[in-house]
Amino acid sequence: MPLDALSAFHPAVAGWFRSRFPAPTEAQARAWAVTSQHRNALIAAPTGSGKTLAAFLSAINDLVVEGLSKGLSDEVHVLYVSPLKALSNDIQKNLQEPLAGIRDQLLELGHDDVAIRDAVRTGDTSAFERNRMRKAPPHILVTTPESLYILLTSESGRAMLKSTRSVIVDELHSVAGSKRGSHLMLSLERLEALCEKPPVRVGLSATVKPLEDMARFLVGNRDDAVEIVDTGHVRERDLALEMPRSPLEAIMANEVWDELYDRLAELIQSHRTTLIFVNNRRLAERATRFLAERIGAEHVACHHGSLSKEHRLNAETRLKAGTLKALIATSSLELGIDIGDIDLVCQMGSPRLISAFLQRVGRAGHAIGAIPKGRLFPLSLDDLVECTALLDGVRRGELDRIRVPQKPLDVLSQQIVGEVACREWGVDELFDAIRRAQPYAELTAEEFEQVLQMLAEGYSTRRGRRSAYLHYDTVNRRLRPRKGARLTAVTNAGVIPDQFDYDVVLNPEGYRIGSVGEDFAFESMPGDIFQLGNTSYRVQKVEVNKVFVEDARGMAPTLPFWVGEAPARSDELSAAVSRL
């Protein structure tokens, strides 16, 4: 690609890019032609093609130009929304390098310094950091859909967000097919109603189909144009099945598991860093234990959502630093996190989705020009059929079609309470704003009226009326919040279901190290030893919502279990299985 793609940028921004990269990728060059003109865009490109920088650099350039001409005001200009906390932290880290590099270039060119601040706001953000953000809002705010909803429902959050000029939605495919996507799109409409000028929207995805529907999903039910930058999802990959020496049966025998772990250990030893994906947390803990016996506990770590943020961050940092040889993860590391130089990705069992497999394998060779290397380990005879069909689907260039849920009313109710808790709304005005979100384009006035009646009247119990959150003035058609509406909205944010897990607290330090399933906690007795994150712990006592433990100093543990929903097989993968 010619360097003309950088001609729209300030010399300091273009100079930093040229000092770091030989040339822009096709995705970057085509994206900058759109985003530098402040137009909506959906960027669909393979993993490792520089999509994140393609989205961010135009926004950073605008901040540099404005900072030099009149100085930057203390307000949010760029909002980046990612579906994972780990991805949010990673993006912030990767923003530090271009921001520091551009400041150096400004000084070299004799310009004044432009201090662009960035910050992360997720459920893991400490009270100290949140308070600091309120006092000095960042220019670039990195957050998750749930935290964005909470910010839009708080006075300080709304004050911070009303200046937003551009919104970047990363990994669009991962939320579009669920209620999280509907929830996020309503949040973006609330943000647009808050801002003086509609923010530019930029969506990113490596595995998205159909593109036109996803572009419309991103910008909503309005006449705004959206440019699709499509460089495809197909790239050169090194993929293969790994079969045990013993025959596979309906259920894996212990000796076959041993062969599988032996083979994994061989692959780990022959590569610098290996990322191993599994489909559930129990298998992550189990694989970590057996691989630790083969390659040494110091060379292997575990990463899943029930481990504390400190443990997860430590595992990610060690992997990036090259001190870990293997990391076993659930979908917690599936998306576009830059986790250093991964040589090999192994997948234990079918991930049930073609796009999920491509995302995971894309973690290896997560760099421009690198070839991703992936190995698929079937775990049963049925799984072998599905894994074979999966590889065939990949070779044919197939992808899972994303089906957007249509007008989920539970999500709508949550967002109405959250928005009306912040200011009074006219019924027709609110209805029009909600219908601009693509999942609610088909919402009827009658359905909307029924939702409002429910939120205004609540329901009757023997102790009186409950769950009435709004005052509905039917004469003037106005909505006002009842007392406690905002608190209810903020404490019940998002659509991710509660798992009712028990926190695991390490004594005598008193800090949380993770969580275990409610049923596992019920069955645990003082003196029991279990593993969490490749470390053995002895149960001291079990209280309501807490399991207190002490370090068991390497004693042989049992493995905890969690109750969760198994991933469903996509229609496209089912068709590939039928074809086979």
Buried (B, 14 or more C-beta within 10 A) or exposed (E): BEBEBBEBBBEBBBBBBBEEBEBBBBBBBBBBBBBBEEBBBBBBBBBBBBBBBBBBBBBBBBBBBBBBEEEBEEBBBBBBBBBBBBBBBBBBBBBEEBBEBBBBBBEEEEBEEBEBBBBBBBEBBEEEEBEBBBEEBBBBBBBBBBBBBBBBBBEBBBBBBEBBBBBBBBBBBBBBBBBBBBBBBBBBBBBBBBBEEBBBBBBBBBBBBEBEBBBBBBBBBBEBEBBBBBBEBEBEBEBEEBBBEEEBEEEBEEEBBBBBBBBBBEBBEEBEBBBBBBBBBBBBBBBBBBBBEBBEBEBBBBBBBBBBBEBBBBBBBBBBEEEBBBBBBBBBBBBBBBBBBBBBBBBBBBBBBBBBBBBBBBBBBBBBEBEBBBBBBBBBEEBBBBBBBBBBBBEEEBBBBBEBBEBBBEBBBBBBBBBBBBEEBEBEEBBEBBBBBBBBBEBEEEBBBEBBEBBBEBEEEEEEEEEBBBBBBEEEBBBBBBEEBBEBBBEEBBBEEEBEBBBBBBEEEEEBBBBBBBBBBEEBEEEBBBBBBBBBBBBBEBEEEBBBBEEBEEEEBEBBBBEBEEBEBBEBBBEBBEEE
